[in-house]
Structures are given as C-alpha cells and as structure tokens.
Amino acid sequence: MQAEWLIHHVNIATMQPGNKPYGTIVDGLLAIADGKIAWVGPRSEAPTFDARNTIDGNGGWLTPGLIDCHTHLIYGGNRAAEFEQRQQGGASYAAIAANGGGINSTVIATRNASIHELMTSAQQRLASLQREGVTTVEIKSGYGLDLETELRMLRIARALNEQLPITTQTTYLGAHAIPAEFKDRPDDYIDFICNEVLPAVAAEQLADAVDLFCESVGFSVKQCEKIIHCTKQHGLPIKGHVEQLSYLGGAKMIATANGLSVDHLEYLPASDIKILKQHNTVAVLLPAAFYYLRETQLPPIEAMRSAQLPMAVATDCNPGSAPLASLLTAMNMGCVLFGLTPEEALRGTTIHAAQALNLQQQKGQLAPGFDADLLLWQIDSPAELSDAINMHRPKQIWVSGQHV
C-alpha cells in the first residue's frame, strides 16, 4: 500500500467512541495518504506500506489535532483597562458594559481598525493556538454590529485559513450586543440583522453557522427566535451563547431548532439536559470566562455526564471575558474548575468539538477516511495535556496530511 507518511512505535489516542479510555491503541501505526488517514491500528496488524516518509514516534502519543470550537479571535484594541477596573474597584462585567464598556467598546475599536491591523492581531492569536496543536478553529464576528464591519470580519476569518496551516470555521454573531446607533431600539436591530446583514452574509457564503447571545444583558428569547427563523431561511445552522449569567431558556430554544451547540451553560438547569440530548446538541464549556469573571455558578457537569451529553471545551478567546489563546490551558481549567476528567477535556477538544462545528464526519478522531489532522506528543499519557500548564507542545503537527 502507498502512503505519504507512516508513523510507528507510537501509542495512539484515537478518541473514537467506545469503552477504551481515549480510544487507545498501544504500540500502534498510522498511515496518511491523500490528506486522509489511510490506516490506523496495532503495529502488529498493519499491512505493508510503501511510505515516502517514515517517523519513529519513540513511544510517544498521537492524538487528533485539537479543535477550538468557540472563539472571538478577530477584534480591535484590548480591554485591559476594564480588567484593571474590576481588580481595583470590584466593578462587575455588567456594570462596566452599562457604562459604555464591554462589547460596545470593542465594537468601536474594531470599526476603527484597518484590515491590516485586524488581520495582523488575529494572526498572532491564531499562531499561539496553532503552536499548541490547534488544527481547526471557529471564528465569530460580532464586534462590528454593522453591515460593513461584520462582513469585513468574516472575510478576514476566511482569509486566515490561507495564512496558517489551520482550518477555520466562520460564524456570524450579529446578535452579540445592541450597537449605539440602535440604542433603545433592539427590535429594529433584530430587523436589521434579518433583513440586511444575514442576506449579505449568506450571499457571499461567509458563514458556516449563525450565533446569538440570549441573555439578560443580550437578547430575549422572542428576539432570538426571530433570528433563528431567518437563519433557517438561509439554510444555515444555529448555535447560541446561553444561560451564562441567568436562566432564560435559551438552551432549550436552540436545541429545539436542532442547533449545533449551546455555549457557556452555567445557569442551565439539569431538567433541560434531556432536550439537548434528544436533539444531539453539544454543550460547549467555556471555563476561561468563568475564571476571568470570577463566577461561582457551575454548569451542571455531573447531570450532563450522567446523560452522556457531548461536552466540548473551548477558549472563548475574546478581549473582555476570556483573553486566552491557549486551548491546553482551557482544558486544564475545565478539569480544575468544572471537574472534568482529562479524558473528557481531550474529547471536548477533539471529537465533541468537531460535532459542535458539524465536522464530526471528517475531524476530531483518528480513523480511516478522516482528515489527517494529528499531533505527535512526547508524553507518557494523554492526561498530561490537561494536567500541566505550558509544559507541552506537539513535536510534530499534520493538517490535512500536510506536515507543519
């Protein structure tokens, strides 16, 4: 058999579903051909390959490439001054937003930033993720809140896919906050999203999904339902920031609309988990926002675990509530703050993160026919990836079969 890459003398965390922890194959072999995984299994059972490149894994571990399924990677400026306000005077995130800070301060900075500035800063954040082994990243808009800047952000997100060896998925997040020009007219802003921006985004095919912020400081269930209806008319999947600061029933609403994911979930009641499971909606945990905002209300992890609800983990990389460009750190936070096991954290950044992006048929696990996005680590156990902070980087990275 022909192969471009052959990796042997390696343990493999396939992350395939089943009863084996991490989907482990001890002393395995993996072959790559035409950008896909051609074969994976125990070395003793491998067929004979004629490989262009052969790598000895030295007893390390292969994992799927990591997937960061929730980021706000593109924005102008920073919000370090707000962080200082919170630390010095104890001002809450909501109070700062009410006084002109928060998302709307980033909107002003993003609207004023040049394409070059937005591209350059996003490249730097993306490179930080890539060095840790992120091979797929979701990038949201939502810091423009007008037609021109939202389209610009999504075009930059698409272009980033060609700047670094990484796959980008784009999400339109117009319902992130109410911009100043629509102050006290939230329903008019919803109409603007549905009648002007969404059609333009769909016409240019700039988004893989549509997101919304259903929250007491965001948008009501009724307003979000209108966006969902318009999104379906354009044939795009939906996802939502829900139950982060209060309970509005947003997760049930997104799941009933067959949404891909519901994200944050600190105030999700255990009674709503059943409907998420019924609709195969992924719960995306964002422990960095919980950490930065000093939240105390934990997501119902044990109830989600008992229901076998898929749980993803992401950085939520953004300038205000989660200025984090390290998915490995988010995995550690998921374990320490939320009580995830290291295996749950790794599944949350591979197979379950892929499902949250509707990529479960091609990414997130090491199986024949899947994209050859994979990482070679010199570690003794996959648990080390969640246990240690800033101690591990992949020794080798492949993205769609291309050696990085």
ABEGO torsion letter per residue (X at the ends): XBBABBBBGBBBBAGBBEABBGGBBBGBBBBBBGGBBABBEBAAABBBBBBABBBBAGGBBBBBBBBBABBBABBBEBAAAAAAAAAAAGBBAAAAAAAGBEAAAAAAAAAABBAAAAAAAAAAAAAAAAAAGBABBBBBBGAAGBAAAAAAAAAAAAAAAAABBBBBBBBBBABABBBAAABGBAAAAAAAAAAAAAAAAAAAGABABBBBBBBAABBBAAAAAAAAAAAAAAGBBBBBBBGAABBAGAAAAAAAAGBABBBGGAABBAAAAAAAAAAGBBBBBBAAAAAAAGBABBBBAAAAAAAGBBBBBBAGBBAAABBBABAAAAAAAAAAAAGBBAAAAAAAABAAAAAAAGAAAABGBBBBGBBBBBBBBBBABAAAAAABBGABBBABBBBGGBBX
